[in-house]
Amino acid sequence: MTSGNLFWKLILFALPAMLTTAMQLLYVTIDLTTVHYGDSAESMGAIASNSALINLIVTVFVGISLGANVILSEAKGAGNIEKASKVLHTSLVFSLFVGIAVGLLGFFISDNLLVMMGTEEHYLAKATLYLKIYFLGLPFLMVYNYCAQLLRAQGDSRTPFFALFISGLLNVGFDCLFVFPLQMGVAGVGFATIIAEAISAFICFLVLHRGKHNYVSFSFKKIKTEWSFPVLWEVIRVGLPAGLQGFFFSLPNVFIQANLYTIDPGNVNLENGANGASNIEGYFYAVVEAIATSTMTFIAANVGAKKKENIPKCILYGGIWGTALCGILIIILLFAHNNLLSLFVDNEEAIEAGWNRLSVTGLFYIFDFTMIFTAGILRGFKRSTYPMVTTLMCCTVLRIVLLYTVFPLEQFHTVFYLYAVMPLTWIVATLSNVVAILIFLPKDMKRIEKAS
């Protein structure tokens, strides 16, 4: 990450990360498809109604785990193996305990969370059951995400992908077994997902524990000596703002979903179409997030190695790849949106409802990339607080203000204006992050020059 042709290295590093996130999303896609054909459309709707909340949970904890990525990347770039080992051991222990604590809390308040979201009554019982099971598997999700980030920080973005590829295949098998012959419905797909997450976490942990090419490896004997509160604080200081940024970014989506119910109450096709579109957007996000995270990782490694000349290259190359891939995704969406939506919904009205969302959000996804990408640049320099505040003000406060002041007005109470708040706030957040980069980047480059 600090030498050679960084243009091609960056995309080769990002590609497995894209596929990894896509595989995670595939869990939900497979769950929806299996339960739709093996149980009922109502069960599919119950699982889909959890999508905004589950995306919120995943985004928050992936964001927090980025702190481990940045600090370990920097330590590796600086050749500080002692600190890298402390980051690895401290982060993994932290991920397990937090996963257990949040999983238990979520299990007991699942029904309250769904009621707060305004989940339709006819979905509530099944949606609650699925969410409770999902929370039981949260420790595995946490451990997997931290293992994945720690492996990527060491230059290994392939193992997380292969782990999810294997567990994804098993997820398909367990979905079919639990839903069709055993007739477990929503509970079946929930347990299939937990099993798959446990397997992916175990594979990544095993590589961290016994991998021959690791920069640092996990050892149970070293937990006591390598656990470090100062290192944990450093990881949290970088990761928590990133996690909160994910929270502030995803929270309004819960309100958007709740407001969708007010446009045409009881219209299942409107809800299912929106959920199908949201799933497609998730795959788009997998692409842009991988480029942004890879750029962040490369920047952190070069900051640690004090290779100032590589940092502008990392930023330029990440921007080129992200823009090009967004352009390809938009072209695919223009020509194949009906085919893509038909993977999630099975009638013309629902497909039309899905396109109503994608025509507003998907076609302008380049601005979501620029927002995430500019935030990633700042995090690469361990400046996580500013993009967190930007996201809070632009993607949370501004969206909620618009949803509860402008959107209720009769002339604006439409699907178009409901979704238009998303690209609008992406643009505002991007501009804010660019201002921060212009202010802080020269200072950070001078700091690196002095340290070298």
Rosetta blueprint (number, residue, H / E / L):
1 M L
2 T L
3 S L
4 G L
5 N L
6 L H
7 F H
8 W H
9 K H
10 L H
11 I H
12 L H
13 F H
14 A H
15 L H
16 P H
17 A H
18 M H
19 L H
20 T H
21 T H
22 A H
23 M H
24 Q H
25 L H
26 L H
27 Y H
28 V H
29 T H
30 I H
31 D H
32 L H
33 T H
34 T H
35 V H
36 H H
37 Y H
38 G H
39 D L
40 S L
41 A H
42 E H
43 S H
44 M H
45 G H
46 A H
47 I H
48 A H
49 S L
50 N L
51 S H
52 A H
53 L H
54 I H
55 N H
56 L H
57 I H
58 V H
59 T H
60 V H
61 F H
62 V H
63 G H
64 I H
65 S H
66 L H
67 G H
68 A H
69 N H
70 V H
71 I H
72 L H
73 S H
74 E H
75 A H
76 K H
77 G H
78 A L
79 G L
80 N L
81 I H
82 E H
83 K H
84 A H
85 S H
86 K H
87 V H
88 L H
89 H H
90 T H
91 S H
92 L H
93 V H
94 F H
95 S H
96 L H
97 F H
98 V H
99 G H
100 I H
101 A H
102 V H
103 G H
104 L H
105 L H
106 G H
107 F H
108 F H
109 I H
110 S H
111 D H
112 N H
113 L H
114 L H
115 V H
116 M H
117 M L
118 G L
119 T L
120 E L
121 E H
122 H H
123 Y H
124 L H
125 A H
126 K H
127 A H
128 T H
129 L H
130 Y H
131 L H
132 K H
133 I H
134 Y H
135 F H
136 L H
137 G L
138 L H
139 P H
140 F H
141 L H
142 M H
143 V H
144 Y H
145 N H
146 Y H
147 C H
148 A H
149 Q H
150 L H
151 L H
152 R H
153 A H
154 Q L
155 G L
156 D L
157 S L
158 R H
159 T H
160 P H
161 F H
162 F H
163 A H
164 L H
165 F H
166 I H
167 S H
168 G H
169 L H
170 L H
171 N H
172 V H
173 G H
174 F H
175 D H
176 C H
177 L H
178 F H
179 V H
180 F L
181 P L
182 L L
183 Q L
184 M L
185 G H
186 V H
187 A H
188 G H
189 V H
190 G H
191 F H
192 A H
193 T H
194 I H
195 I H
196 A H
197 E H
198 A H
199 I H
200 S H
201 A H
202 F H
203 I H
204 C H
205 F H
206 L H
207 V H
208 L H
209 H H
210 R H
211 G L
212 K L
213 H L
214 N L
215 Y L
216 V L
217 S L
218 F L
219 S L
220 F H
221 K H
222 K H
223 I H
224 K H
225 T H
226 E H
227 W L
228 S L
229 F H
230 P H
231 V H
232 L H
233 W H
234 E H
235 V H
236 I H
237 R H
238 V H
239 G H
240 L H
241 P H
242 A H
243 G H
244 L H
245 Q H
246 G H
247 F H
248 F H
249 F H
250 S H
251 L H
252 P H
253 N H
254 V H
255 F H
256 I H
257 Q H
258 A H
259 N H
260 L H
261 Y H
262 T H
263 I H
264 D L
265 P L
266 G L
267 N L
268 V H
269 N H
270 L H
271 E H
272 N H
273 G H
274 A H
275 N H
276 G H
277 A H
278 S H
279 N H
280 I H
281 E H
282 G H
283 Y H
284 F H
285 Y H
286 A H
287 V H
288 V H
289 E H
290 A H
291 I H
292 A H
293 T H
294 S H
295 T H
296 M H
297 T H
298 F H
299 I H
300 A H
301 A H
302 N H
303 V H
304 G H
305 A L
306 K L
307 K L
308 K L
309 E L
310 N H
311 I H
312 P H
313 K H
314 C H
315 I H
316 L H
317 Y H
318 G H
319 G H
320 I H
321 W H
322 G H
323 T H
324 A H
325 L H
326 C H
327 G H
328 I H
329 L H
330 I H
331 I H
332 I H
333 L H
334 L H
335 F H
336 A H
337 H H
338 N H
339 N H
340 L H
341 L H
342 S L
343 L L
344 F L
345 V L
346 D L
347 N L
348 E H
349 E H
350 A H
351 I H
352 E H
353 A H
354 G H
355 W H
356 N H
357 R H
358 L H
359 S L
360 V L
361 T L
362 G H
363 L H
364 F H
365 Y L
366 I H
367 F H
368 D H
369 F H
370 T H
371 M H
372 I H
373 F H
374 T H
375 A H
376 G H
377 I H
378 L H
379 R H
380 G H
381 F L
382 K L
383 R L
384 S L
385 T H
386 Y H
387 P H
388 M H
389 V H
390 T H
391 T H
392 L H
393 M H
394 C H
395 C H
396 T H
397 V H
398 L H
399 R H
400 I H
401 V H
402 L H
403 L H
404 Y H
405 T H
406 V L
407 F L
408 P L
409 L L
410 E H
411 Q H
412 F H
413 H L
414 T L
415 V H
416 F H
417 Y H
418 L H
419 Y H
420 A H
421 V H
422 M H
423 P H
424 L H
425 T H
426 W H
427 I H
428 V H
429 A H
430 T H
431 L H
432 S H
433 N H
434 V H
435 V H
436 A H
437 I H
438 L H
439 I H
440 F H
441 L H
442 P H
443 K H
444 D H
445 M H
446 K H
447 R H
448 I H
449 E H
450 K H
451 A H
452 S L
